[in-house]
Amino acid sequence: MSEDSLKQVAAAISAKRTSLTPEDAKDLAVRAVQFKKERGRLPSISSQDAWEKRMAEGAAAFVRFKAEGRYE
């Protein structure tokens, strides 16, 4: 496994651990996209910055909720 794939696994596990509502996840995903536009990279789930980590968890939860069909 590469470092990138391990980071993706960690993000998926963290997203399942969070208690975000689908609405909160969507809001955080929108902010994560803005973060990417401003800084040229996605928020990191392993960041020391609590806000960046929260955005990364929200984006991962949003992807999971979307795959589950919660956004119709």
C-alpha positions in Angstrom: 0.0 0.0 0.0 1.2 3.5 -0.8 1.1 6.5 1.5 -1.8 8.0 -0.5 -3.9 4.9 -0.2 -3.3 4.7 3.6 -4.4 8.3 3.9 -7.6 7.5 2.0 -8.3 4.6 4.4 -7.7 6.8 7.4 -10.0 9.4 6.0 -12.7 6.8 5.4 -12.4 5.6 9.0 -12.5 9.1 10.4 -15.5 9.9 8.4 -17.4 7.0 9.8 -16.4 7.9 13.3 -17.8 11.4 13.1 -21.3 12.3 14.1 -22.1 14.7 11.3 -25.5 15.2 9.9 -25.7 15.1 6.1 -26.4 18.9 6.1 -23.3 19.6 8.2 -21.2 17.4 6.0 -22.4 19.2 2.9 -21.6 22.6 4.4 -18.1 21.4 5.4 -17.6 19.9 1.9 -18.4 23.3 0.3 -15.8 25.0 2.7 -13.3 22.3 1.8 -13.7 23.2 -1.9 -13.1 26.8 -1.1 -10.0 25.8 1.0 -8.7 23.9 -2.1 -9.2 27.0 -4.3 -7.4 29.2 -1.8 -4.5 26.9 -1.0 -4.2 24.6 -4.0 -4.7 21.4 -1.9 -7.5 19.6 -0.1 -7.8 19.8 3.7 -5.8 17.0 5.4 -7.4 14.6 7.8 -4.1 14.4 9.6 -3.6 18.1 9.9 -2.7 19.6 13.3 -5.1 22.4 12.5 -8.5 21.4 14.0 -10.5 23.4 11.5 -8.7 21.9 8.5 -9.2 18.4 10.0 -12.9 19.1 10.5 -13.3 20.2 6.9 -11.5 17.0 5.7 -13.8 14.8 7.9 -16.9 16.7 6.6 -15.8 16.2 2.9 -15.2 12.5 3.5 -18.6 12.2 5.2 -20.2 14.0 2.3 -18.7 11.6 -0.2 -20.0 8.6 1.9 -23.5 10.1 2.4 -23.7 10.8 -1.4 -22.7 7.2 -2.2 -25.4 6.0 0.2 -28.0 8.1 -1.7 -28.8 10.6 1.1 -28.7 13.6 -1.3 -31.6 13.2 -3.6 
